[in-house]
Amino acid sequence: MTDVFADLVGQDEAVATLRRAAASAAALLRAAAPVAAGRAGPTGGDDDLDALAEEFDESGPGPEVEPGAGMTHAWIFTGPPGSGRSVAARAFAAALQCVHGTGCGHCPGCHTTLGGTHADVRLVVPEGLSIGVNEMRALVLRAASTPSGGRWQVVIIEDADRLTEAAGNALLKAVEEPPPRTVFLLCAPSTHPDDISVTIRSRCRVVPLRQPPAGAVAEVLVRRDGIAPDVAEWAAAAAQGHVGRARRLASDPEARQRRDAVLAVPRRLTGVGAAFDAASALIEAAEAEAAASVAEIDEAERAALQTALGAGGTGRGAAGAMRGAAGQLKDLERRQKSRATRAQRDALDRALVDLAGFYRDALTMALRAPVAPVHTDTAALAGAGAQKWDADGALRRLEAVLECRAAIEANVKPRIAVEAMMLALWKG
């Protein structure tokens, strides 16, 4: 591993911005440490800042950066799915905690941040459909504390577009009046008001990420994961620049089987009954994939809670404690159900992205566009579809898939949205 930004694929401009900001943050700390040490006097005071000043003296002068230039307390990372929003946020957090202020990838600050064990880095990953106000209030309270390591208190919120209105208001108060050593890193698809509120956006610096090119994704799969070059190239193209999905396709046979089943849908649409059957199969496959992905976590959480509540205990009061635990178990089941729903929708969305890629290939072939197909292994089927439907028919089918994704995002029941899409694909 060369540094913390090594896995941020195809984002050279964003990496340069984050490196400058991390160096500026380190310069701020170097400038603040001697001042704080002087205020403490010869008998002691701010131990964290004293240790920090000594550490920076030992590690050298560091980059010549004006303190504060390029650094701010709140950031938004935007970009399409798979562009690396959360990877960028974690890498930047590691660079802020780095001893050298560069994100070297070797010091304890970098290692613990990337490993998820740093005491001053809080990661919020929504398990359900939204991030609630109670969770955000607790997070804001935690973020107001002084960093234990003398550097920065960093809060990373993945999928910040899932903040409820009340949760967004709670976060806004913290972003408007942030503690001096706290940095907020938000990840969202865009800065559109549907994704992030205008008031929060106005107080943050935006780092836009782009869809990485397939060649860059293939290179990182070969270098980091040891994937064969030909498999990496196929997976990178099929995943349409989504690094995580490309890794799954390259290494997981079940993921490839699910993709094959989705790309077989256009051949199955021979009538109304077949359209409904295809919709049921797609929904059931998404449900099965989601259930498998959360089953182990759900069981571990339930066992841990029951143990904490005294399950299996024989001492005095153990039975009474378990009788009073019904409310906590019910709350856990509610959270797990919300997570399962989110996992199902994510699995279904991956299938819809694959299906949209197929009709995109048919459209480009009908238009004779000089672009490579997304799904090289179904290029012949897409070509046959292009001849049968022409460009208008392929475009209508592509739009039907995209409308289905939008409907599910707007909380239309997935089965209804998918059935409507299948009928539209059959009718053309």
C-alpha positions in Angstrom: 0.0 0.0 0.0 1.6 3.3 -1.1 -0.8 5.7 0.7 -4.4 6.1 1.9 -5.6 7.3 -1.5 -4.3 4.3 -3.5 -7.7 2.7 -3.8 -9.5 5.9 -5.0 -9.7 4.9 -8.6 -9.6 7.4 -11.5 -10.0 10.5 -9.3 -6.8 12.4 -9.7 -8.3 15.9 -9.3 -10.2 15.0 -6.2 -7.1 13.3 -4.7 -5.0 16.4 -5.4 -7.6 18.6 -3.6 -7.7 16.3 -0.6 -3.9 16.1 -0.3 -3.7 19.9 -0.2 -6.4 20.0 2.5 -4.7 17.4 4.6 -1.4 19.2 4.4 -3.1 22.4 5.4 -4.8 20.7 8.3 -1.5 19.4 9.5 0.0 23.0 9.2 -2.9 24.3 11.3 -2.0 21.8 14.1 1.7 22.6 13.9 0.8 26.3 14.3 -1.6 25.7 17.1 0.5 23.3 19.2 3.3 25.7 20.3 0.7 28.4 21.1 -1.3 26.0 23.3 1.9 24.8 24.9 2.9 28.4 25.8 -0.5 29.1 27.3 -0.2 26.0 29.5 2.9 27.4 31.1 6.0 25.5 32.4 4.0 23.3 34.8 1.8 21.5 32.4 -1.6 22.0 30.6 -2.9 20.6 27.4 -1.0 17.3 27.2 -2.5 16.3 23.9 -1.2 19.5 22.2 2.2 19.2 23.9 2.6 15.7 22.7 1.5 16.7 19.2 4.0 19.5 19.0 6.8 17.2 20.1 5.7 14.5 17.5 5.7 17.0 14.7 9.1 18.3 15.7 10.5 14.7 15.5 8.8 14.0 12.2 10.3 17.0 10.4 8.9 20.3 9.2 6.4 18.7 6.8 5.1 20.4 3.6 5.2 24.1 3.4 1.5 24.9 3.4 -0.2 28.0 4.7 -2.3 27.0 7.8 -6.0 26.9 6.9 -5.5 27.1 3.1 -7.8 24.6 1.4 -9.1 23.1 4.7 -12.6 23.5 6.1 -14.8 21.8 8.7 -17.4 20.3 6.4 -17.2 18.4 3.1 -19.6 16.7 0.7 -18.3 13.9 -1.6 -20.6 13.5 -4.6 -20.6 11.1 -7.5 -22.5 8.1 -9.1 -22.7 4.8 -7.3 -19.3 3.0 -7.4 -17.3 6.2 -7.9 -15.8 5.9 -4.4 -17.6 8.4 -2.3 -17.1 6.5 1.0 -13.6 5.4 -0.1 -12.6 9.1 -0.6 -14.1 10.1 2.8 -12.3 7.4 4.7 -9.0 8.1 2.9 -9.3 11.8 3.7 -10.1 11.0 7.4 -7.0 8.8 7.5 -4.9 11.7 6.0 -6.2 14.0 8.7 -5.2 11.6 11.4 -1.8 10.9 9.7 1.3 11.7 11.8 2.9 13.4 8.8 -0.3 15.0 7.4 0.1 13.3 4.1 -1.9 10.1 4.4 1.2 8.0 4.3 -0.6 4.7 4.8 1.9 3.4 7.3 1.5 5.3 10.6 -0.9 4.3 13.4 -3.3 7.1 12.5 -3.7 5.8 8.9 -3.9 2.2 9.9 -6.5 2.6 12.6 -8.6 4.9 10.6 -8.8 2.7 7.5 -9.3 -0.3 9.8 -12.3 1.3 11.5 -10.7 1.4 15.0 -9.6 5.0 15.4 -11.1 6.5 18.5 -11.6 9.9 16.9 -13.3 8.7 13.6 -17.0 8.0 13.7 -18.5 6.2 10.7 -22.3 6.3 10.2 -23.6 3.7 7.7 -27.4 3.6 7.4 -28.7 0.1 7.8 -32.3 1.0 7.1 -34.1 3.2 4.7 -33.2 6.5 6.5 -31.0 8.0 9.2 -33.2 9.2 12.1 -33.0 12.2 14.3 -32.1 10.3 17.5 -29.1 8.8 15.9 -28.0 12.1 14.5 -28.4 13.9 17.8 -26.2 11.3 19.5 -23.7 11.6 16.8 -23.5 15.4 17.1 -23.1 15.2 20.8 -20.2 12.7 20.4 -18.6 15.0 17.7 -18.5 17.9 20.1 -15.9 16.2 22.3 -12.2 17.0 22.1 -10.2 14.5 20.0 -8.4 12.1 22.2 -5.3 12.0 19.9 -4.9 15.8 19.7 -5.7 15.9 16.0 -9.3 15.9 14.6 -12.7 14.5 15.5 -13.9 13.2 12.2 -17.5 12.2 11.4 -18.2 10.3 8.2 -21.8 10.0 7.1 -22.3 7.6 4.2 -25.5 8.0 2.2 -26.2 11.4 3.7 -29.1 11.6 1.2 -31.0 9.3 3.6 -31.1 11.8 6.4 -34.7 12.6 7.5 -35.7 16.2 7.6 -35.3 16.3 11.4 -32.0 14.5 11.3 -30.8 17.0 8.7 -31.8 19.9 10.9 -29.9 18.4 13.8 -26.8 18.0 11.6 -27.2 21.6 10.3 -26.8 23.0 13.8 -23.5 21.3 14.3 -22.3 22.3 10.8 -23.2 25.9 11.4 -21.3 26.1 14.7 -18.8 23.3 14.6 -16.3 22.5 17.4 -12.8 23.8 16.5 -11.4 20.3 16.0 -14.4 18.5 14.3 -14.6 17.7 10.6 -17.8 16.4 9.0 -17.5 14.3 5.8 -20.8 13.7 4.0 -21.4 11.3 1.1 -24.3 11.8 -1.3 -25.1 11.2 -5.0 -25.3 14.9 -5.8 -25.9 18.3 -4.3 -29.5 18.4 -5.6 -31.9 19.4 -2.9 -33.5 16.0 -3.1 -30.2 14.5 -1.9 -28.8 17.1 0.5 -30.5 20.2 1.9 -29.5 23.6 0.4 -28.5 25.0 3.8 -26.2 22.1 4.6 -24.7 22.3 1.1 -24.0 26.0 1.5 -21.8 25.3 4.5 -19.7 22.5 2.9 -17.0 22.2 0.4 -18.0 19.8 -2.5 -15.6 17.2 -3.9 -17.1 15.9 -7.1 -16.1 12.3 -8.1 -16.7 10.9 -11.6 -17.4 7.4 -12.8 -14.0 5.8 -13.1 -13.0 4.4 -16.5 -13.2 0.7 -17.0 -9.4 0.5 -17.6 -8.7 2.1 -14.2 -11.1 -0.3 -12.4 -9.5 -3.3 -14.2 -6.0 -2.1 -13.2 -6.9 -1.9 -9.5 -8.6 -5.4 -9.5 -5.4 -6.9 -11.0 -3.1 -5.0 -8.6 -5.0 -5.1 -5.4 -7.1 -8.3 -5.7 -5.0 -10.5 -7.9 -7.7 -10.9 -10.5 -6.7 -12.3 -13.9 -6.4 -9.4 -16.4 -9.0 -10.7 -18.8 -11.5 -11.4 -16.0 -10.8 -7.9 -14.6 -11.4 -6.2 -17.9 -14.7 -8.0 -18.4 -15.9 -7.3 -14.8 -14.9 -3.6 -15.0 -17.0 -3.2 -18.2 -20.0 -5.2 -16.9 -20.0 -3.2 -13.6 -20.1 0.1 -15.5 -17.3 1.7 -13.4 -18.7 0.5 -10.1 -15.5 -0.7 -8.3 -17.2 -2.8 -5.6 -19.6 -4.5 -8.0 -16.7 -5.2 -10.4 -14.9 -7.0 -7.6 -17.9 -9.1 -6.8 -18.5 -10.1 -10.4 -14.8 -11.0 -10.8 -14.6 -13.1 -7.6 -18.1 -14.4 -6.8 -19.7 -17.1 -9.0 -23.1 -16.5 -7.4 -23.0 -12.8 -8.4 -22.2 -13.9 -12.0 -25.1 -16.3 -11.9 -27.5 -13.6 -10.7 -26.3 -11.3 -13.4 -26.8 -14.0 -16.1 -30.4 -14.6 -14.8 -31.2 -10.8 -15.2 -29.7 -10.6 -18.7 -31.9 -13.5 -19.7 -35.1 -11.5 -19.0 -35.4 -10.0 -22.5 -35.6 -13.5 -24.0 -38.3 -14.5 -21.5 -40.8 -11.7 -22.4 -43.0 -13.6 -24.8 -46.4 -12.6 -23.4 -48.3 -11.1 -20.5 -48.0 -14.2 -18.3 -44.3 -14.4 -19.0 -43.9 -10.8 -18.1 -45.5 -11.4 -14.7 -43.4 -14.5 -14.2 -40.2 -12.6 -14.9 -41.2 -9.9 -12.5 -41.8 -12.5 -9.7 -38.5 -14.2 -10.4 -36.6 -10.9 -10.2 -38.3 -9.9 -7.0 -37.8 -13.3 -5.4 -34.1 -13.4 -6.4 -33.6 -9.9 -4.8 -35.3 -11.1 -1.6 -33.2 -14.2 -1.4 -30.0 -12.3 -2.0 -30.9 -9.7 0.7 -31.9 -12.4 3.2 -28.6 -14.2 2.7 -26.7 -11.0 3.1 -28.2 -10.0 6.5 -29.0 -13.4 8.0 -25.6 -13.8 9.8 -25.6 -10.2 11.1 -29.2 -10.5 12.3 -28.5 -13.7 14.2 -25.3 -12.3 15.8 -27.1 -9.1 16.9 -30.0 -11.1 18.5 -27.7 -13.5 20.3 -25.6 -10.6 21.6 -28.7 -8.7 22.9 -30.1 -11.8 24.5 -26.8 -12.4 26.3 -26.7 -8.8 27.5 -30.2 -9.2 28.8 -29.3 -12.3 30.8 -30.6 -15.1 28.5 -29.6 -18.5 29.9 -28.9 -17.1 33.3 -29.9 -18.9 36.4 -29.3 -16.3 39.0 -31.9 -14.3 40.9 -33.8 -12.0 38.7 -32.7 -13.5 35.4 -36.2 -14.6 34.4 -37.6 -11.3 35.3 -35.0 -9.5 33.3 -35.9 -11.5 30.2 -39.6 -10.8 30.6 -38.8 -7.1 30.6 -36.7 -7.4 27.5 -39.6 -7.8 25.0 -39.5 -4.1 24.1 -35.7 -4.2 23.3 -36.1 -7.3 21.2 -39.0 -5.8 19.3 -36.9 -2.7 18.6 -34.1 -4.9 17.3 -36.5 -6.7 15.0 -37.8 -3.4 13.7 -34.3 -2.2 12.9 -33.4 -5.6 11.3 -36.6 -5.5 9.1 -35.7 -2.0 7.9 -32.1 -3.2 7.1 -33.6 -6.2 5.2 -35.8 -3.9 3.1 -32.8 -1.7 2.3 -30.8 -4.7 1.3 -33.6 -6.0 -0.9 -33.9 -2.7 -2.7 -30.2 -2.5 -3.2 -30.1 -6.0 -4.7 -33.0 -5.2 -7.0 -31.3 -1.9 -8.1 -28.2 -3.8 -9.1 -30.3 -6.1 -11.2 -32.0 -3.1 -12.8 -28.7 -1.5 -13.6 -27.6 -4.6 -15.4 -30.9 -4.7 -17.4 -30.5 -1.0 -18.3 -27.0 -1.8 -19.6 -28.4 -4.4 -21.9 -31.0 -2.0 -23.5 -28.3 0.6 -23.7 -26.2 -1.8 -25.7 -29.2 -2.4 -28.0 -29.7 1.3 -28.4 -26.1 2.0 -29.3 -26.1 -0.8 -31.8 -29.3 0.4 -33.4 -27.7 3.9 -33.8 -24.4 2.3 -35.0 -22.7 4.4 -32.3 -18.9 3.7 -32.1 -18.9 2.7 -28.4 -18.0 -0.6 -26.7 -20.9 -2.6 -25.3 -21.4 -2.8 -21.5 -22.2 -6.5 -21.6 -19.8 -8.1 -24.1 -21.1 -11.6 -23.4 -24.6 -10.7 -24.5 -23.7 -8.4 -27.4 -25.1 -10.8 -29.9 -28.5 -10.8 -28.1 -28.5 -7.0 -27.9 -27.7 -6.8 -31.6 -30.6 -9.0 -32.4 -32.8 -6.8 -30.2 -31.5 -3.7 -32.0 -32.6 -5.2 -35.4 -36.0 -6.2 -34.0 -36.9 -3.0 -32.1 -34.9 -0.3 -33.9 -33.6 2.7 -32.0 -37.0 4.0 -30.8 -38.0 0.7 -29.4 -34.7 0.2 -27.6 -34.9 3.7 -26.1 -38.4 3.1 -24.8 -37.3 -0.1 -23.1 -34.3 1.6 -21.6 -36.6 4.4 -20.3 -38.9 1.8 -18.8 -36.1 0.4 -16.7 -34.9 3.8 -15.5 -38.5 4.7 -14.6 -38.8 1.6 -12.5 -35.6 2.6 -10.6 -37.1 6.1 -10.0 -40.4 4.6 -8.9 -38.8 2.3 -6.3 -36.7 5.2 -5.0 -39.9 7.1 -4.6 -41.2 4.3 -2.4 -43.5 2.6 -4.9 -43.8 -1.1 -3.8 -41.0 -2.9 -5.7 -43.3 -5.7 -7.0 -45.8 -3.2 -8.6 -42.9 -1.2 -10.1 -41.2 -4.3 -11.6 -44.4 -5.7 -13.0 -45.2 -2.4 -14.7 -41.7 -2.4 -16.1 -41.9 -5.9 -17.4 -45.2 -5.2 -19.2 -43.6 -2.1 -20.8 -40.6 -4.1 -21.9 -42.9 -6.7 -23.5 -45.1 -4.1 -25.3 -42.1 -2.0 -26.3 
